[in-house]
């Protein structure tokens, strides 16, 4: 389960904004896996249509290009979204025509996907665009891994402090 701190959320938002700037006119979303197996929309580009946001807020992890990328732990690409085996009908109806999605990791676990999509018919993604997406997904992975490490260190410090100030047998605070 991925818990976002304010600083991690800000970093992920910056990554999505950078992808939006580099891939002009395309729609960028970051979806993260929840413990119940649903993908939750964590960040999205400013130009994401409301219909897309509503349909991506919570999605089964076996749907869409993001689900494909997460399940297979590899890049998912389609230039004809409506014909993709995992197409989400509401997104087809909302105009999605092409999409590319890269897995995002926390340590060794795939915990989400960074996706770039377009409403432009016939849209293809160049090698440079795919490399940019993979690089930005890597940055998101580093941010999520760093957040996990910081959280683990904070818990260890709190545990050490408690042990230093409490009796191990009774759990009562020391004098």
C-alpha positions in Angstrom: 0.0 0.0 0.0 1.4 3.4 -1.0 0.9 6.3 1.4 1.9 9.6 0.0 3.4 12.3 2.2 3.0 15.9 1.3 6.6 16.0 0.0 6.2 12.8 -2.0 3.0 14.0 -3.5 4.7 17.2 -4.5 7.5 15.3 -6.2 5.0 13.1 -8.1 3.0 16.2 -9.1 6.3 17.7 -10.5 7.0 14.6 -12.4 3.6 14.6 -14.0 3.9 18.3 -14.9 7.3 17.6 -16.5 5.8 14.8 -18.6 3.0 17.2 -19.6 5.5 19.8 -20.6 7.7 17.4 -22.6 4.9 15.6 -24.3 2.9 18.6 -25.4 -0.8 18.3 -25.7 -0.9 14.8 -24.3 -2.7 13.7 -21.1 -0.5 12.3 -18.3 -1.8 10.3 -15.3 -0.1 8.5 -12.4 -2.1 5.7 -11.0 -1.1 3.7 -7.8 -2.2 0.3 -6.6 -4.3 0.1 -3.5 -4.4 -2.9 -1.2 -7.8 -3.9 -2.5 -6.4 -4.3 -6.0 -7.8 -1.1 -7.5 -5.8 1.5 -9.2 -6.3 5.0 -7.8 -5.6 8.2 -9.7 -2.8 9.8 -7.7 -1.8 12.7 -10.1 -2.9 14.0 -13.4 -2.0 16.6 -15.9 -3.9 19.9 -15.9 -5.4 19.2 -19.3 -7.0 15.9 -18.2 -10.7 16.0 -19.2 -13.2 15.6 -16.4 -14.6 12.4 -18.0 -11.2 10.8 -17.9 -10.5 11.9 -14.3 -13.9 10.5 -13.2 -13.3 7.2 -15.0 -9.7 6.8 -13.7 -10.4 7.8 -10.1 -10.7 4.1 -9.2 -10.1 1.3 -11.8 -9.7 -2.4 -11.5 -6.0 -3.3 -11.9 -6.8 -5.6 -14.8 -8.2 -2.8 -16.9 -6.5 -0.2 -19.2 -3.0 0.2 -20.4 -1.8 1.0 -16.9 -3.2 -2.3 -15.6 -1.4 -4.1 -18.5 1.9 -2.4 -17.6 1.6 -3.2 -13.9 0.6 -6.8 -14.4 3.3 -7.6 -16.9 5.9 -5.2 -15.3 6.7 -3.8 -18.8 5.8 -0.9 -21.1 2.3 -1.0 -22.5 1.7 0.8 -25.8 -1.4 1.0 -28.0 -2.0 3.4 -31.0 -5.6 2.2 -31.2 -7.0 2.2 -27.7 -10.5 1.2 -28.7 -9.2 -2.1 -30.1 -7.0 -2.9 -27.1 -8.0 -6.0 -25.1 -8.1 -4.0 -21.8 -9.7 -0.8 -23.1 -12.0 0.9 -20.7 -15.2 1.6 -22.6 -15.8 4.9 -20.9 -12.4 6.2 -22.0 -13.0 5.0 -25.5 -16.3 7.0 -25.4 -14.4 10.0 -24.0 -12.0 10.0 -26.9 -8.9 8.1 -25.8 -7.2 7.0 -29.0 -3.6 6.1 -28.1 -1.8 5.4 -24.8 1.6 4.3 -23.4 2.1 3.3 -19.8 5.3 2.5 -17.8 5.4 0.6 -14.5 6.3 2.5 -11.4 8.1 0.6 -8.6 8.7 0.9 -4.9 11.8 -1.0 -4.3 11.2 -4.3 -6.3 7.4 -4.1 -6.3 5.4 -2.6 -9.1 3.0 -0.2 -7.3 1.6 1.8 -10.2 2.0 3.2 -13.6 2.8 6.5 -15.3 0.7 6.9 -18.5 0.6 9.3 -21.4 -2.5 9.2 -23.6 -3.9 11.2 -26.5 -7.2 11.9 -28.2 -5.4 12.5 -31.5 -6.4 9.8 -34.0 -3.4 7.9 -35.4 -1.1 9.2 -32.6 2.1 7.2 -32.3 4.8 7.6 -29.6 8.4 8.1 -30.8 11.4 6.3 -29.2 12.4 9.6 -27.5 8.9 10.0 -26.0 8.9 6.5 -24.7 12.4 7.0 -23.2 11.3 10.2 -21.6 8.3 8.4 -20.1 10.5 5.5 -18.8 12.9 8.0 -17.2 10.1 9.9 -15.5 8.6 6.6 -14.3 12.0 5.9 -12.8 12.0 9.2 -11.0 8.5 8.4 -9.6 9.9 5.0 -8.5 12.8 6.7 -6.7 10.4 9.1 -4.9 8.2 6.3 -3.7 11.1 4.2 -2.6 12.6 7.2 -0.7 9.3 7.8 1.0 9.2 4.1 2.1 12.8 4.3 3.5 12.0 7.5 5.4 8.9 6.0 6.8 10.8 2.9 7.9 13.5 5.0 9.6 11.0 7.1 11.4 9.2 4.0 12.7 12.6 2.6 13.9 13.5 5.8 15.6 10.1 5.9 17.4 10.5 2.3 18.5 14.0 2.9 19.8 12.8 6.0 21.7 10.0 4.0 23.2 12.3 1.1 24.2 14.7 3.6 25.8 12.0 5.3 27.9 9.8 2.3 28.9 10.1 -0.8 31.0 10.2 -3.8 28.6 8.3 -6.0 31.1 5.4 -3.7 32.1 5.4 -1.2 29.3 5.3 1.6 31.8 7.3 4.7 31.3 10.7 4.9 33.1 11.2 7.5 35.7 
